[in-house]
Amino acid sequence: MTSQSQLHRIVVVGGGAAGLELATQLGNSLGKSGRASVTLVDKSRTHLWKPLLHSVAAGSLDRAKHELNYLAQAHWHHFTYRLGALDGIDRTAKQIHLCATADEEGREITPAASIAYDTLVIAIGSVTNDFGTPGAAEYAVPLDTPAQATRFNRRLINACLRANAQAEPIRPGQLHVAIIGAGATGTELAAELHRTVRSVVAHGLDHIKPERDIRIILVEGAERILPALPEKISNATTALLEKLGIEVRTNTRVAGISAEGVIPATGNLIPAELVVWAAGVKAPDFLANIAGLETTRTNQLVVLPTLQTTRDPDIFAIGDCASCPREGFTTPIPPRAQAAHQQASHMIKQINARLAGQPVTPFVYRDFGSLVSLGRYSTVGSLMGFIVGKSLFIEGIFARIMYRSLYKMHLSALHGRAPTLWRTIAGLISTSPEPTVKLH
């Protein structure tokens, strides 16, 4: 076995879908066999698959049942976990620098530190881009982290409790929720909220009349919702949302957010007690020109088709924080969960090639389609031509099964196929009497 000092040092920064899958798979192979040391760095202690955040915000999913502890995952899968946020990269010394961490009382948990690498993979994902809209940072809740999703859900429940307990009539807008951005996250959240907020009210909040007092407004600047997806998906989703009574406002540019609601560029104030911002994403600001690496105007690291950064072949970037060219397209690979999963799988091959002294190879993205979950109401989407030679529109039960299979694929990459299968079976036969919506 190679001595520790001779091990190839692989450092993965970011424990999202791409980073955690990569660290787990490398730990299971290279770490377990002693051919390399694998370190995962993240500023959080737990992982939650990001497409689940809208369900946490709506209260239809208990995050504690789906969160994965990094320390435990590292122990089980032969890699090292380090708590901390990336503070800088020294490309000459081949080290990354981490910020010190502290608890809620300000007491230091871990000091500032440096970690040496031979291969560095940056996979820190994306954050909400509010485009500097006045009031967005103060009054709108983003859905980048489990903590933010939980915060929104708590505010939603508190708003319902407050309205039910007050002596005066419920004022207009008091139980209105405005969602800025009708991409997948905003659209899925609107559908989930329609059901869950009514479920909360049904638990004895008799002063609230849902059809009179509760209103969900989906605001989109483009001419249709889900503008990045095929028009047929957009039309089917719009029809279902409008049938539920969700107000869909397209061609509506937001000029600002206030304590009273949303301020459109034209027209009157849209009253709303709660505002969610889901209108755009960018890579974290600290990535902009970090260590002299090439970045885009949205802070993404520019990478070659091999996923190597353009100015340093020992530094790779994958997932939402990477701007990777796509052959035959003028735009880069879209920041989607399936792209992150495919890039993590490709990086395993790249690292094995580097260890063997072989050249790295280009990443080829395969678009398997798009799916939008509308909670328990429906799922709509399209599967790409690898099945029937062209895009296939699907909805209903089959679409829901395909949507859930994306999460199962992620779990399989983290735990293995057999454990994931057994967990799925256990979930199906569970008879827990818990409420179907979070109430606290």
C-alpha positions, 0 to 999 in steps of 0.5 A, spaced: 500 500 500 502 507 498 504 511 504 500 516 506 505 521 504 505 519 497 498 518 496 495 522 491 491 528 494 484 529 492 480 535 495 472 536 493 470 543 495 462 542 496 457 537 498 452 538 494 449 532 489 455 532 484 460 533 490 458 528 495 457 523 489 464 524 487 467 524 494 463 517 496 465 514 489 472 516 490 472 514 497 469 507 495 474 505 490 481 509 491 480 511 498 478 504 501 484 501 496 489 506 499 490 509 492 489 516 494 486 520 499 479 523 498 477 529 502 470 533 502 470 540 504 463 543 506 461 549 510 455 545 512 454 539 516 449 535 513 446 534 505 439 535 502 438 534 495 437 541 493 430 539 488 427 537 495 428 544 498 421 546 495 418 541 499 421 543 505 419 550 504 412 547 503 412 543 509 410 536 505 417 533 507 421 533 513 428 534 512 430 530 518 428 524 514 432 526 508 438 529 511 445 526 510 450 527 515 457 528 512 461 526 518 457 519 518 458 518 510 465 520 510 466 514 515 462 509 512 465 511 505 473 512 506 473 519 505 475 525 510 470 530 511 472 537 513 468 543 516 469 550 513 468 555 507 473 556 502 476 562 503 482 562 497 486 558 493 494 558 493 495 555 486 503 555 487 503 551 493 497 547 491 493 549 497 486 551 499 484 555 505 478 555 509 475 560 514 474 558 521 467 556 523 463 558 529 457 556 533 451 560 534 454 563 540 460 565 537 465 560 539 470 557 535 469 550 532 474 549 527 480 554 526 482 557 519 486 551 516 489 550 509 489 543 505 494 541 500 491 538 494 494 534 487 487 534 484 482 539 486 474 539 484 470 545 486 463 543 486 460 548 490 453 549 487 449 556 486 445 561 490 439 565 488 441 571 484 436 577 485 439 581 480 440 587 485 432 588 486 431 593 491 428 590 497 429 583 495 435 581 500 430 584 506 424 581 504 424 575 500 426 568 502 431 565 497 431 557 497 438 555 497 439 551 503 435 547 508 435 552 513 432 557 508 427 553 506 425 551 514 425 558 515 420 560 510 415 554 512 416 556 519 414 563 517 408 560 513 405 557 519 406 563 524 402 567 519 396 562 519 397 561 527 397 569 527 391 570 523 387 565 526 388 568 533 387 575 531 380 579 533 380 583 527 378 580 520 384 578 516 386 583 512 387 583 504 394 580 503 395 577 510 395 570 507 398 571 500 404 568 498 408 571 492 413 567 488 418 570 484 420 566 478 416 561 475 422 556 473 421 549 476 423 551 483 417 556 483 412 552 479 413 546 484 413 550 490 406 554 488 403 547 487 405 544 493 403 550 497 396 550 495 395 543 498 399 544 504 397 551 507 390 548 506 392 542 510 395 546 516 388 550 516 384 544 516 388 542 523 383 547 527 384 554 524 377 555 523 378 563 523 381 562 516 377 561 510 382 558 504 378 560 498 377 567 501 383 568 505 389 564 502 392 566 495 398 564 491 401 568 486 406 566 481 410 572 478 414 571 471 418 576 467 418 571 461 411 570 456 410 564 459 412 560 466 417 554 465 421 558 459 427 554 459 422 548 458 418 545 452 412 550 451 407 543 451 410 542 458 409 550 460 402 550 457 400 543 461 402 546 467 399 553 467 392 549 466 393 545 472 395 551 476 390 556 474 385 550 475 387 550 482 386 557 483 393 559 483 394 566 480 399 566 474 402 573 472 407 572 466 410 578 462 411 581 469 418 584 471 419 586 478 422 592 480 422 591 488 420 588 494 417 591 500 414 589 507 407 589 503 409 585 497 411 585 490 412 592 486 411 590 479 415 595 474 408 597 471 402 596 475 399 596 482 402 593 488 401 585 489 400 584 496 403 579 500 405 577 507 410 572 504 415 573 498 419 567 495 425 569 490 426 563 485 428 568 479 435 566 477 441 563 480 449 564 480 455 561 483 457 564 489 460 571 489 467 569 492 468 565 486 469 571 482 476 571 479 478 567 485 486 565 484 486 568 477 481 563 474 477 565 469 469 566 471 463 568 468 459 574 469 455 570 474 461 567 477 461 560 474 468 557 473 469 557 466 472 550 464 474 546 458 470 540 455 474 536 460 471 539 466 478 542 467 479 550 469 481 554 463 487 556 467 489 550 471 489 543 469 489 541 476 483 544 478 476 542 476 469 544 476 463 541 476 455 542 477 452 549 477 458 553 479 461 550 472 460 554 465 462 548 461 461 548 453 456 544 450 458 541 443 453 544 438 450 549 442 452 557 443 450 556 451 453 552 456 451 546 459 444 548 464 445 548 471 441 542 472 441 536 477 442 531 471 448 535 469 451 535 476 450 527 476 453 526 469 459 530 471 460 527 477 460 520 474 465 523 469 470 526 474 471 519 477 474 516 470 478 523 469 481 522 476 483 514 475 486 517 468 490 522 471 492 517 476 494 512 471 498 517 467 493 517 461 490 523 458 483 526 460 477 526 456 471 531 454 465 530 458 459 529 453 452 531 456 446 527 455 439 531 456 434 525 458 428 530 458 425 535 463 420 533 469 416 538 473 413 535 480 406 539 482 406 535 488 400 530 489 396 533 483 400 531 477 407 531 474 409 533 467 415 533 463 418 530 457 423 524 455 428 525 450 429 521 444 433 516 446 427 512 447 422 513 441 427 518 437 424 524 439 421 528 445 416 524 448 411 528 453 409 525 459 404 526 465 401 523 471 403 517 474 408 515 469 411 522 469 411 521 477 415 515 477 420 518 473 421 524 477 422 520 483 427 515 480 431 521 479 432 522 487 433 514 487 439 515 482 442 520 487 441 515 493 444 509 489 450 513 488 451 515 495 448 508 499 448 503 493 443 500 490 441 495 495 440 499 501 436 504 497 431 499 494 430 497 501 429 504 504 424 505 498 420 498 500 420 500 508 417 507 506 412 504 502 410 499 508 410 504 513 404 506 517 406 512 521 400 516 524 404 522 523 400 528 519 402 529 512 404 536 513 409 539 517 405 543 523 411 546 527 
